């Protein structure tokens, strides 16, 4: 259950950071920071760093518990990136994304 909680929290954090209007005033543009601004507009990229952040604070939550090793941090970052990307491609503000071909 801890892994499911981690995935849902990482997706929520990633979605808020990338798409949330609350951060639109402080979110850098894609061209700023020598190209690093793209990080704040990409669910895959931000998902990785969200996973690393959540791994680093897992000591202070009871939702999930993981070992403090670099291998675990990397694996959780990759898991967070992948699931955040897949979920953001399947879901948007209006629900499931359904592309209809006519």
ABEGO torsion letter per residue (X at the ends): XAAAAAAAAAAAAAAAAAABAAAAAABBBAABGGGAAAAAABAAAAAAAAAAAAAAAAAABAABBBBBBAAAAAAAAAAAAAAAAAAAAABBAAEBBBBBBX
